[in-house]
Amino acid sequence: NLEEKETKRKDTFTAPFDPRFPFTNQTRNCYQNYVDYYRCLNIMKTKGKDMQKCEWYHKVFKSLCPSSWALTSDHNWDWNFCC
């Protein structure tokens, strides 16, 4: 279905280049955006502001992190292997 493909394409997100992580291995970039997302949520919740502004970090870490990692719940990820 053409409409369905177009919708999927619009929902696709590719993380932009981040000069802090110039190398091919993006594990640290994934991790940093994961941490930034939850930090942003906590700050916005504390200040009573719109948490929708944190969605950027969520999109980036979901784009960069391997999908197999997403099988575990977000707060149970074990980052000891990476950073």
Buried (B, 14 or more C-beta within 10 A) or exposed (E): EEEEEEEEEEEEEEBEEBEEBEEEEBBBBBBBBBBBBBEBBEEBEEEEEEBEEBEBBBBBBBBBBEEEBEEEEEEEBEEEEEE
